[in-house]
């Protein structure tokens, strides 16, 4: 029919074994990145934002389970307050940004 949505090819799902292998490779790369950032004296911020039960917690846990907690920090923020909803988007995250490194 005219108003039917276009069909999309179905994505092939990963098996559990394929998922675990791919996750292991990505975690190794993240550990390498972490070490490079530490040696270079840089700071990186990654923000995961989304609705409740959107899978952020599982993704963050999977990503961070192999990195050093001395270097890598996770901050869980509550839903924005009314005032925060009127502020610039990044304002609520600013207080959690890492400080500059003194030379």
C-alpha positions as CSV (number, residue, x, y, z in Angstrom):
1,X,0.0,0.0,0.0
2,X,1.0,3.6,-0.4
3,X,1.3,4.5,3.3
4,X,3.2,1.5,4.5
5,X,6.6,2.3,6.0
6,X,9.5,1.2,3.9
7,X,10.9,-2.2,4.9
8,X,14.4,-2.3,6.3
9,X,16.7,-5.3,6.2
10,X,16.8,-7.1,9.5
11,X,20.0,-6.7,11.4
12,X,21.9,-9.9,12.2
13,X,22.1,-10.4,16.0
14,X,25.4,-11.2,17.6
15,X,25.6,-14.5,19.5
16,X,26.6,-14.2,23.1
17,X,30.1,-15.5,22.3
18,X,30.5,-12.9,19.4
19,X,29.3,-10.2,21.8
20,X,31.8,-11.2,24.5
21,X,34.7,-11.3,22.1
22,X,33.9,-7.9,20.6
23,X,33.4,-6.4,24.0
24,X,36.8,-7.8,25.1
25,X,38.5,-6.2,22.1
26,X,36.8,-2.9,22.8
27,X,37.7,-3.0,26.5
28,X,41.4,-3.6,25.6
29,X,41.2,-0.5,23.3
30,X,39.7,1.5,26.1
31,X,42.4,0.5,28.4
32,X,45.0,1.5,25.8
33,X,43.2,4.9,25.4
34,X,43.1,5.3,29.2
35,X,46.9,4.7,29.5
36,X,47.6,7.1,26.6
37,X,45.4,9.8,28.2
38,X,47.1,9.4,31.5
39,X,50.6,9.5,30.0
40,X,49.8,12.6,28.0
41,X,48.2,14.3,31.0
42,X,44.9,14.9,29.2
43,X,41.4,14.9,30.5
44,X,38.4,13.3,28.7
45,X,34.7,13.4,29.6
46,X,32.1,11.0,28.2
47,X,28.5,11.8,28.9
48,X,25.8,9.1,28.6
49,X,22.4,10.7,28.7
50,X,19.0,9.2,28.1
51,X,15.7,8.2,29.7
52,X,15.5,5.8,32.6
53,X,15.8,2.1,31.6
54,X,17.4,3.1,28.3
55,X,20.3,0.8,28.9
56,X,22.9,3.4,30.0
57,X,23.8,1.6,33.2
58,X,24.5,-1.7,31.4
59,X,26.5,0.0,28.7
60,X,28.5,2.0,31.3
61,X,29.2,-1.1,33.4
62,X,30.3,-3.1,30.3
63,X,32.6,-0.4,29.2
64,X,34.2,0.4,32.6
65,X,34.6,-3.0,34.1
66,X,38.2,-3.3,32.9
67,X,39.5,0.2,33.4
68,X,41.2,1.6,36.5
69,X,38.9,3.3,39.0
70,X,41.9,5.4,40.1
71,X,41.8,7.1,36.6
72,X,38.3,6.5,35.5
73,X,35.3,8.0,37.4
74,X,31.6,7.4,36.9
75,X,29.1,10.0,38.2
76,X,25.4,9.2,38.2
77,X,23.3,12.4,38.2
78,X,19.7,12.5,39.2
79,X,17.0,13.8,36.9
80,X,17.4,17.6,36.4
81,X,15.7,19.9,38.9
82,X,13.4,22.6,37.6
83,X,16.1,25.2,37.7
84,X,18.5,22.9,35.8
85,X,16.0,22.4,33.1
86,X,16.2,26.1,32.3
87,X,20.0,26.3,32.3
88,X,22.4,25.6,29.5
89,X,22.7,21.9,28.8
90,X,26.3,21.4,30.1
91,X,25.9,23.5,33.2
92,X,24.7,20.6,35.3
93,X,27.8,18.6,34.4
94,X,30.4,21.4,34.9
95,X,30.9,20.7,38.6
96,X,31.9,17.2,37.8
97,X,34.5,18.1,35.1
98,X,38.1,17.3,36.0
99,X,40.3,20.2,37.2
100,X,43.2,21.4,35.1
101,X,46.6,19.7,35.6
102,X,49.2,22.0,37.1
103,X,52.6,22.1,35.3
